[in-house]
Amino acid sequence: MAKWNGFSLRWYEKLFENSRIMDALYYTVIVAVIASLVATVVGTITAIGIHKMKQGKLRGLLLNINYLPILNPDIVTGVALMSLFVFINMEFGFTTMLLSHIVFNIPYVILSVLPKLKQLPDNIEDAALDLGATPWYALRKVVLPQIKPGIISGMIIAFTMSIDDFVISFFTTGNGVTNLAIEVYSMTRRGISPEINALSTLMFVSVIILLVLSNISQSKKTINN
């Protein structure tokens, strides 16, 4: 049995040998990555579109609709999405879970990007166009770099929400597809395995390392500036 300074690594070895947990981890990560990326792209485009709309009933309506998935209890959103998939006769599985995560992540991205758009000068895009930039070039080189912190924040929030989600995933998944939240829930009925504790430790350490690296990178950028 592998040991390190008297600390047994038995449960870490068993963790990587447990196919159920490894499959759940795979689906958790792949759904979170794809959902956060798609939600970031869609949410950013939607936020720019809402920002460009004139103040009016339509803009207010779109913002109120955007708040619904955030204000609604997760169980309401989960049942609504499940009913939608049943109505359109869609087979439950990886696709339905992924689409559900994209849907409830988009509002968080929009709410992260909109404040950055409001901070932009009103004429910054017009100035770029007057200097000969095309609308697409102005968007890529002028607008997006200015709102980049909001986009990154929205993507991180979307990724975190997807990793953490249980209720919506529970209602929209199918046979053979599960994530860590559902797997842990199913384990509570027969007893939590120490393998889950080992996985939680590894995930906690990974988050700490990412935070440290992020802070170091930010400090270097601040010093360089």
Backbone hydrogen bonds, N-H to C=O, Kabsch-Sander energy under -0.5 kcal/mol:
donor,donor_aa,acceptor,acceptor_aa,energy
4,W,7,F,-2.0
7,F,4,W,-1.6
8,S,6,G,-0.6
9,L,2,A,-2.5
13,E,9,L,-2.1
14,K,10,R,-2.4
15,L,11,W,-1.7
16,F,12,Y,-1.6
17,E,13,E,-0.8
18,N,14,K,-0.9
18,N,15,L,-0.9
19,S,17,E,-0.9
22,M,18,N,-2.1
23,D,19,S,-2.5
24,A,20,R,-2.3
25,L,21,I,-2.7
26,Y,22,M,-2.3
27,Y,23,D,-2.5
28,T,24,A,-2.3
29,V,25,L,-2.5
30,I,26,Y,-2.7
31,V,27,Y,-2.2
32,A,28,T,-2.0
33,V,29,V,-2.7
34,I,30,I,-2.2
35,A,31,V,-2.7
36,S,32,A,-2.2
37,L,33,V,-2.1
38,V,34,I,-2.7
39,A,35,A,-2.7
40,T,36,S,-2.0
41,V,37,L,-2.1
42,V,38,V,-2.7
43,G,39,A,-2.8
44,T,40,T,-2.2
45,I,41,V,-2.2
46,T,42,V,-2.6
47,A,43,G,-2.6
48,I,44,T,-2.3
49,G,45,I,-2.2
50,I,46,T,-2.7
51,H,47,A,-2.5
52,K,48,I,-1.8
53,M,49,G,-0.8
53,M,50,I,-0.7
60,G,56,G,-2.0
61,L,57,K,-2.5
62,L,58,L,-2.4
63,L,59,R,-2.1
64,N,60,G,-2.2
65,I,61,L,-2.5
66,N,62,L,-2.0
67,Y,63,L,-1.3
68,L,64,N,-0.8
68,L,65,I,-0.7
70,I,67,Y,-0.7
71,L,67,Y,-2.8
72,N,68,L,-2.9
76,V,73,P,-0.8
77,T,73,P,-1.8
78,G,74,D,-2.9
79,V,75,I,-2.4
80,A,76,V,-2.3
81,L,77,T,-2.5
82,M,78,G,-2.3
83,S,79,V,-2.5
84,L,80,A,-2.0
85,F,81,L,-2.4
86,V,82,M,-2.1
87,F,83,S,-2.4
88,I,84,L,-2.2
89,N,86,V,-1.0
90,M,85,F,-3.0
93,G,172,T,-0.7
97,M,93,G,-2.0
98,L,94,F,-2.5
99,L,95,T,-2.7
100,S,96,T,-2.1
101,H,97,M,-2.2
102,I,98,L,-2.2
103,V,99,L,-2.3
104,F,100,S,-2.2
105,N,101,H,-1.1
106,I,102,I,-1.8
108,Y,105,N,-0.6
109,V,105,N,-1.5
110,I,106,I,-2.4
111,L,107,P,-2.3
112,S,108,Y,-1.1
113,V,109,V,-2.1
114,L,110,I,-2.6
117,L,113,V,-1.9
118,K,114,L,-2.2
119,Q,115,P,-1.1
120,L,116,K,-0.5
120,L,117,L,-0.9
124,I,121,P,-1.3
127,A,123,N,-2.4
128,A,124,I,-1.5
129,L,125,E,-2.2
130,D,126,D,-2.4
131,L,127,A,-1.3
132,G,129,L,-1.5
133,A,128,A,-2.2
138,A,134,T,-2.9
139,L,135,P,-2.0
140,R,136,W,-2.3
141,K,137,Y,-2.9
142,V,138,A,-1.8
143,V,138,A,-2.0
144,L,139,L,-2.8
146,Q,142,V,-0.9
147,I,143,V,-1.6
148,K,145,P,-0.6
151,I,147,I,-1.9
152,I,148,K,-2.7
153,S,149,P,-2.4
154,G,150,G,-2.3
155,M,151,I,-2.2
156,I,152,I,-2.4
157,I,153,S,-2.5
158,A,154,G,-2.5
159,F,155,M,-2.5
160,T,156,I,-2.5
161,M,157,I,-2.8
162,S,158,A,-2.2
163,I,159,F,-2.3
164,D,160,T,-2.1
165,D,161,M,-1.2
170,F,166,F,-2.7
171,F,167,V,-1.6
172,T,168,I,-1.2
173,T,169,S,-1.2
177,V,174,G,-1.7
180,L,24,A,-0.6
183,E,179,N,-2.5
184,V,180,L,-2.9
185,Y,181,A,-2.0
186,S,182,I,-2.4
187,M,183,E,-1.6
188,T,184,V,-1.3
189,R,185,Y,-0.5
189,R,186,S,-0.7
190,R,187,M,-1.4
191,G,187,M,-1.3
196,I,193,S,-1.6
197,N,193,S,-0.8
198,A,194,P,-2.1
199,L,195,E,-2.2
200,S,196,I,-2.7
201,T,197,N,-2.1
202,L,198,A,-2.1
203,M,199,L,-2.5
204,F,200,S,-2.4
205,V,201,T,-2.6
206,S,202,L,-2.2
207,V,203,M,-2.2
208,I,204,F,-2.2
209,I,205,V,-2.5
210,L,206,S,-2.3
211,L,207,V,-2.4
212,V,208,I,-2.4
213,L,209,I,-2.6
214,S,210,L,-2.4
215,N,211,L,-2.5
216,I,212,V,-2.4
217,S,213,L,-2.5
218,Q,214,S,-2.5
219,S,215,N,-2.3
220,K,216,I,-2.2
221,K,217,S,-2.0
222,T,218,Q,-2.2
223,I,219,S,-2.3
224,N,220,K,-2.4
225,N,221,K,-2.1
